[in-house]
Amino acid sequence: MPHITAETAAGKVEFEAEKGRKLVLAIEDNGIDILHRCGGNARCTTCRVEILAGDPGEILEAEAAVMATKQDMTERMRLSCQVRCNDDLHVRVINQASVAGIDPGTRPED
C-alpha cells in the first residue's frame, strides 16, 4: 500500500492508502478537510496539491485542460481528484475547508 505524507494547515499527516484509490478520497478519509467543490470532476482545481515527492502518474487531458486555465498552477501541482495512489507520495494540501471557511463540496466518487 502506498504511504502518503500530507502537509496540512494543522501539520503533517501520514497514512497508508489503498493502491489505485483517488488521492482526494484517501486524504479526506484520513481526516483532512480538503476542498473538492466540483465533486472530483477536474473542473474547479480546489483539490489541488503540490507534489513534494513521489510519482503521481501522468496528467490526462481533462486535468491538463483545467490546469492550463489557472495562472497560479505550477508544474509541481496536481488535482488530487485525478491522481491515483500507486506510489508513495509526499504532498502539500493547498485548500482546506477549515481554512477557507466553506463546505468542502460534494464527495468525489471513486
N, C-alpha and C positions, 0 to 999 in steps of 0.2 A: 504494500500500500504506500502511495506517495506521502511523504512528510511535507506538510505545509507550515511555513512560518509567516505569520501576518503581522505587520507593523500597523497598529491602530492608534486612534486618539487616546485610548486608555493604556497603551503599552503593547508589548509583544504577546501574541497568542500562537501556540504551536499545537498542531493536531495531525492525525493521520486521516487521509481522505480515501474513499473508495476509488479504485482505479477507474477512470473513464467518467467520473462524476463531474458535472459542471462546477467550476471553481466558485461561482457565486453561491451555489447551494451549499457547498462544503463550508464556505466562510460563514454563511448565515446559520447553518446547522451547528456551528461551534460557537454560537453566542455573539457573533459580531454583527452589528446592525447596519450592514452595507445597503446603500441605496440601489434600487433596481426599478426605476419609475416606469419603464416601458414593459415590464414583465419578462425581461430576458429575450427581447426580440431584436437586439442590435440596432436600436433606433435612438436612444436618448444619451448614452455614454455616462450615465450616473454611476454605473457599476464598475467604472474603470479602476484599474490597479496599476501600479508601477511594478514591473518585474525587476527585482533586485538580484535574483539568481535563479537558475534553473531554465528549463526549456518549456515554454508554454505551448509549443506547437505552432503550426503555420496559421497565418491570418487568411481567412477566407474572404470572399468578395463582399458579403454584406457588412462585415466588420470593417474592412478596409474602406468601403464607401462612406460609412458614417464617420469614421475617424478622420477622413480627409476634409470633412466639413467643419472641424473644430480646430481653431488656431492654437489652443493650449495643449494639444496632444503631442507627446514626444514619441520617439521610436521605441522607448522602453515601456510605453503604456499599452495595455490591452483591455478589452472589455471582458470582465470576468464571466459574463453570461455566455461567452463564445469560447472560453478556454476549458478544455477537459483536463482533469488531473491525471496525467500519465507519467509525470516526472516530479521529483522533489522540487518545490518552489518556495522562494522567499519573495513576498510581495508587500507592498505598502498600499493599504486601503485608502483611497483618495476621499471618498464621500461616505459619511455615516449619518444615519437618521438622527442620532443623538446630538451630533454637531450641527447639522443643518436645521434641526427643529421641525422636521416634517416626517410624515409617514414614509416608510421605505418604498412602498409601491407594491404592486401585485407580485406575488411569489412566482418566479420563473418555473416553468415545467422542466422536468429532467429530460 
